[in-house]
Amino acid sequence: MKTIIKTTSRHPAASINWLVKYAAAYVYRVAQQEQWSDRLDRYPVRITVANTRHAYCGRYFGLRRYNGDQRARGDKLAELQRCFLVRVGPASKYPCDSTYNRYKDMPEGRLESWQEAIVGVTAHELAHTRYNYDIGNRKDAEIMCEYIEQDCVNEFRKHGAAKHDAFVSAQQQRTDDRLARQAAKRAPEALLATAITKAESAVARWSRKAKLAATKLKFYERTLKRLQAKAQKINTSTGD
């Protein structure tokens, strides 16, 4: 399954990419078990993550045409992609219930964080690739997607959350190391040491050039004397 992830979310892009890929991998495993993974393989899957003032919401748009990253309306030669929208609110909206409110007797769930929301909503919307409204019963489609969402979130809690936290910590450590290196380079001692090194390099370089220039000067001084002596002999012979 080829996955294209785009984000305009308030949440860190690196975390969003990790969480979306986690949910997509889970749904793909389910699709393989239920023998509908060919639907996810048939077209690239585009998942856009954006903000919402609510806790979360999502939507499956079906197939749309894209030319690169641009929507290509009416361009029959542009690439067809299966498009999904995942919208997640700020951290202050969590925890919250995640029961589908449109129908009664829906599976009851709960999302403890915006990370779980991204995982859950992504899994729910991707499940609509199989359980869409074409099956003839919209409520049944939503129930199946809710079950996949909750199973994905439960697996994330058991196995994925710690891996995500480790990933975030590693990302933060790399950022801290980079900032520390940048700060060290800007320290007065480091700037002075860099200036001294540059000056030493310049002295060595120009010393080599000065030595070469001195050698060349001596060579051309001897050449000039020889030529002048030769010219004097010629002039003397002509005067006689």
N, C-alpha and C positions, 0 to 999 in steps of 0.2 A: 504494500500500500504506500503510494507516494503521498506525503503529507506536506502541505504548504501552510505555515503559521504566520499570521500577521497580527500585530497588537498595537492598539492605541490606549491600552489600559493604564491606570494609575499605578498598578502593581509592577514589580521588577520584571523586565522582559525575559531575563534568564530563567527565573522561576516559572513564568508562564509557559515558556517553551518546554521546560522539563515536565510540568504537570500535564500539559496537553498531550505530549508524547506518551506519557504514562497511561492516560485514559484511552488514547487511540490504540495503544498496544493491547490493553485489556479487551477492548471491544473487538479488535481483530482476532484475538484468541477465541472469544465467544463465537464470532462469525465462522471461524474455522470449524469449531465443534458443531455448530448448527448448519454448516454447509451453505453459507451465503457470503463467504469472504470474496467471491468473484465480483460482487457488487462494489466492494471497496477497492478492488484491484483494477476495475474497468476504467475508472477515471481518477485523475488526481483529486485528492481531498483538500479543500481550502477551508481552514478554520480561522476566523477572525475573532479576536478577543477585544472587547471594548468595555467602556464604563456604563454604569446605570445608577440612578439614584435609589433604586430598590436593592434588595439583597442580591438578586440574580434573575436572569431570564435568558432564553435561548430561542433559536429558530433554525429550521432547516429550509433552505431556499431551493433545493433541487439542483438541477444542472444549469450552469451559466457559462458563457463563453468569456475567456480571458486571453488577451494578447500580452504576454509578459505579466506585469502586475496591474495592467489597466483593463477595466471592463470593456469588452468589445461588443457593443450592441449591434446586432444585425450582421456581424462579420462571421459568415459561415465557415471561414477557414481558421478562425481562432480556436484555441484549445478549449474543449469542454471540461469543466471542473465541477465536482460535487461540493456545494458551498454550504457552510454552517456559520452561525453567529453565536458566540458565547459572551454574555454580558454579566459582569460581576461588580458588585458595589464595594464600598469601602469596608475596612476591617470592623468599623463600629456597628455594622449591620449583623454581625455574627456573635454568638450562635443564633440559628433560626431554624424553624421547621421547613421541610422541603416537600410537603405533601402537595400533590397536584390538586388545586382547589376547584377546578372547573366541574369535576364530577365527584359524586359521593362514592364511598367505599374504595378509595384509592389507597395504595400502600403508604404508610406513614413513615417519614424519614426525618433526619435532622442533619444539618450542616454546621459543623463547629467553627469553621474558619473560611476565609476567602479561598484558601488553597483547596479545601475540600469542595467548595462551590465550583471552582474551575474543573476539577476532576469529574465531579458529578454531572454538571451541565454538559460538558464535552461528551461524556459517555452517553448521556440521554439523547443528545441530538444526533450523534453518530449512529445510534441504534435505530433512528428513523430511516436509515438507509434500507433496512429490512422491514421494520414495523411502521410503515407509513399509512396514510389514510386510505390508500388504495385497497387495503385488505377488507374494506367495507364496514369496519366498526372502529370509529375514532377512539372511543374509550378503551377498547382492548389494545389498540396500538400504544396508547399512552401508558397503560398499565405495564405492558411488556418493557417499554423504555424506562419506566420508573424502577422496575426490578433490576434491570441492567445497571442503572445509575446507582442504586443502593448497594448492589453487590460490588461494584467498582469502588465506591467510597469505603466500604468495609475492608476490602483488600488493601486499599491505600492506607487505612489506619493501621492494619496489621503489619504490612510489609513495606509500603511506599513512603510513609511519612518520615521514617528515620533516614531513608536514603535521600529523600529530598532535603532534609535538614543538613545532612552531611554535604550534599552538593552546594547548598547555600553557604555553609561554613567555609568550604573550599574556595568558593567564589569570593567571599568576603576576605579570606586570608590573602588571596592573590591581589585583591584591590588594596588591602592594607600594605602588603609588601611593595607594591608599585608606588604608592604614595610615600612610603618611607624612603624608598630609593630616590624619589624626586626631591623630597625634603632634604635628604643628605647631600644631594648635588647642589642644592641652593644654600647650604650652610656657609658662613663666611670662611671657615677653614677650608672647605671643599673648593670654594670659588678661588681662594688664594692659591691652593695647591694646583688647581687647573691652570691658573695664570702663570705660575712658575714653570710648570711643565711646558706650556706653550712657548714661554720665553726661552727656556733651555733648548727646545727643539729649533726655534728660530736662530739662536746663536750658533748651534751646531750646523744648521743648514747654510747660514751665511758665512760661517768659517770655511766650510768646504768650497763655497763659491769664491771666497777671498783667496784661498790657496790656489784654486784653479786660475783666477784672474792674475795672480802674481806670476805664475808659471807662464801664462800667455804673454804677459807684459815683458818678461825677460826674453822670451823667444822673439817677439816682434822688435824689441830694442836691438837685439843682435842682428836680426834680419835687416833692420833699417841701417845700422852701422855698416854692414857688409855692402848693402846697395849704395850707400853714400860713398864708400871707399871706391867702389867700382865706377861710380859716376865721376868721381874726381880723376881717376886714371884716364877715363875716356876724354875728359875735358883737357887734361894735360897733354895727351897725345895729339889732340886736335890743335892745341895752341902751338905746339912745336911744328 
